[in-house]
């Protein structure tokens, strides 16, 4: 006898939220009809995972908008297939190109405007394989094109057709020291945490990355999925690295312990050849320049920190 997934999903939702079983139609939305907030959604996803013995990835969780979606996604994971759009309750939509605006995005990341003419630095893995890239900025959303994508060093340069009043200058990573304060501004977990920029702060905790990779900084700056491609900023608000990775599941499997704030950023030196090709400048440190307060630096840098959505 097949397990009653629908009833078990409804039982979890009734337990987690202030709703009645009568409200739980397949079309009922979590954040609208059920009035679930971001924390509620996280707790519900975790309850689904515990109840059904499954793992719901970030991209799958982002697709769960209604009760029907939840039932279909859980059923698909249990059966080893891809979920049907619309929770399996609607007719399939006509096929359309992924590049058509309005189609579901494949993922998102962060980036930094580094020139007044619309050049944006990000991580290569954020934009790799995209058929369309949209960049959400304080002045609007723009379609971007990829100028260079260096997969070996995980850096990319993209460009939008727009003039910017401010941008984040690129600094020399050779001037950065162990223990130096750094921070990042990015857009993690936008389906849960929202579309506003998030700031985290830490230090350069290692001059090399995983297995002594000299291309990487190890940083104690907290990052989440979606921070990838965001700028690693020094005290003056210069980009001295690009956030690329966290030490997560692999470390747990290798050591049996969960790493705490062990994250990595590619050094800006590995972006410099691309910048040189496009005649973009790298800023030298200046000892005569006063260091702004952290809040003032962030206020300036967030104007040039962007959300990247890929299709």
N, C-alpha and C positions, 0 to 999 in steps of 0.2 A: 504494500500500500504506500503510495507516494506521500512524503511528509507534507504537512499543511503549512507551507512557507507563508502564505498570505496571512493566516491567523496568527502565526508566531510574530510576524512583522508588526501587525496591528497591536498585539499585546505589548510589545516593547514600546511602541509609540505612546500608547495610553499610559503606560507606567512612567515614561520620561516627561510627557507633556500634559498640560491641562486640557485634554480633549476627550470626547466621548466616542465610542465605537461608531455611532451614527454619523459622525463628521468625517469618517475615514473612507471617502470614496476614492477610486483610483486617481481621479484628477486633483485631489486635495493637495495643495502645495505646502511644503514645510514652513517656509518663511512668510507665506501669506495667510492661508486658511488656518494653519496650526500655530502661527505666531511663534515659531522657533527662532531663537537668536543664534549667533555663531557658535557659542559654547554648547547650546542644546544640540546643534548639528554634529559637533565633534563627539559628544557623549552618545548620541544615537548611533553614529557610525561604529563607534567602539563596541556598543552593545550588540549590534548586528554581527560584528566579527566574533565576539565571544559566543553568541548564541549558535551561530552556524559554522564555526570553526573555519572561517575564511579570512583572507586579507583583502581589504578594499583599498586599492591604490588611490593616490591623490587625484589622478585624472578620472578614475571611475567615480569617486566620491563627488567630484564636481558635476557629474552628469545626473546625480540623484536630486531632482527638484520636487517630485511628487511621490505619493504613496505608490502609484503604479511603477514609477522609475525604480523605487527601492525593491519592490517585489521582483521586477524583471532583472535587475542587476544581480541580486542575490541568487535567483534561479539560474542565471547564466553562469555565474561563478561556480555554482554547485555542479552544473552540467558540463563545464569546460568549453563554453561557447561565448561569442560576443553578444552583449545585450542588444535588444532591438530598440531603436530610438522611439521615444514616446511611451516607454513602459509596455510596449506590445499591445497597446489599446487603440492605436490609430493606424490608418493606412500608411504604408510607406510613402515618403515624399518622393517626388520625381528626382532622379539623380541630377546633381549639379556639380560644377567644378568647385574644388576646395578654395579656389582663388576668388570666388564670388563672395562679396561682402554679405554677412549674415549667416554664413555657414559656421559650424561649430569650430572653435579654435582647437588646435592640437596641444597647445601649452602656452606658457608665458614665462617671462624672465624680466630682468632689469637692465638698465643701460645708463650711459652718461653722455650728454651733449658736450662735445669737446671743441666745437668751433661755432662761430656765429653763423656759418653757412650750412649748418645742419648735419655735420658729421657726428656719429654716435658710436662710442666704443661699447662692446659687450663681449660675451663669451661665445665662441664658435658653436658650442653645442646647443645654445639657445636658438640660433637661427638656422642651423644645419637642416637641409631638406625641406625648408619652408617653401610653399608655393605663393604665399602672400605674407607680408610682415606689416603690422600696424604699430605705430609708436604713439602712445598716449602721453601728451605733454601738458603743462599748465595752460598753454595757448591753443590747444586743440589736438585732434588725432590726425596723423599723417601716415600715408603709405610709404614704406622705406624700401630701398633697394640695397642689395649686398655689394659692397665694393671689394672687400677682401675677406676671406674666411680661412684662417690658418688653423687647420684641425690639429696639427702636431703640437701647437702651443696653446690651443683652445682660446684664441682671441679672434675677434672679428670687428670689422669697421663697416657700418651701414650708414646710409644717408637719406635724409628726408628733404623735400623741396620746401624749405622754410627758413626765414631769417630769425635768429635768436638774439635777444638783447644781452643775455648772459650765457656763459658756458663754464665748464669745469676745466681748468688748465691741467695739462698732463705734466707731472713732475718726474724727476729722475729717481728710480728705485735704488740706484747706487748710493744715494744720500740718506737712505732710511737706515735706522739703527735698531738693534735688538732692544726690546723693551719700550720702543717708541709708541706713543698713543696713536691709534688709528680708529676709523669708524667706517660704516657703510650706510648708504641710504638705498632702500630697495622696496620691492613689492611682493612680499612672500604670501603664498597661500591666498590669492586674491578672492577665491570663492568663499573663504572662511573669514579672513582678516580684513577684507575690503580692499578698495583701490587707492587708499591714501598711502603716501610714502611712510615707511617705517625706518627708524634710526636705531642702530645698535653700535656700541662702543667697546673697545678692547685695546689690546697691545699686540705688537709683533712679538710672538712668543717663540718663534723659531725662524732662523734665517734660511732654512731649506724645508722642502715639503716631504711628501711620502717617500720613504726609502731614500732620503737625502737628495731629492730632486731639487737641483739648484734653481730651477725656473720659478719655484713657488715660495711664497711666504707661508708660514704657519701662523695663524692669528687666533686670538681668543674672542674675536668679534662673533657674537651669536648670529647664525644664519639659518634660514629655513628654505624649503623648496620655493623657488620664485625669486630668491635673492641672487641666483646665478646671473652673472653679467654685470652686476652692480659695481659701482666704483669703490675701491678701497681708498679712503681719504686720509691724508696726513692732517696735522693740526691747522695748516693753512688752507685746507680745502682743495689741495691738489690731488689728482688721481695718481697714486703710486702703485696701484695693482687693480686687478679685476677678479671679483669673487668667482670661484669656479667649482669648489667641492667641499664636502664635509666628510669627516672620518666617522662613518656610521656602522652599518650592518656588518661590513667586512671586518671591522675591528672587533665587534662583539664575537663574531665567529672565530677569530684568531686568538683573542685574549680572554674571552669570557666575561669581559666587563664593558660597560657603556662609556665611550669617550665623552668627556665634558668640554664643550667649547673648543674642539679641535677642528679647525676649518682652514681652508687654503685659498690663496689668491695668487694668480699669475702676476709676476712682477711687470711693471710698466716697461721695463727694458725690452720685453718681447713684443710689445706693441710698437716700439719706436721704428722698426724698419717699415712697417705699413704706413705710419705717419709721415716718414721721410719721403716715401714714394708719392704721397698726396700733398707734399709740401706743407704739412701741418707742424707747428712748433712744439718743442718740449721745453718746459719752463725750468730755468735754473733756480736753485735756492738762493735766497737773499737774506743775509744776516741782519740787514738794516730794517727789514719789514717787520712791523709789530705783529705778533700772533694774535688773531682775533679770539674772542671768547668762543667756547664751543657752540653756544646757542647762535651766535652771529654767523659762524662758519656754516652751520647747518641751514640757517635761514637762506643763505646765499646758494649753497649747493643743491638744496632741494628744488630750486627753480630749474635746474638742469638735469635732474634725475628723472628718468622716464620709465614707464611701463612698456614692455615689448610683448605684443600678442602675435603668435604665429599660427598660420593656417596650413 
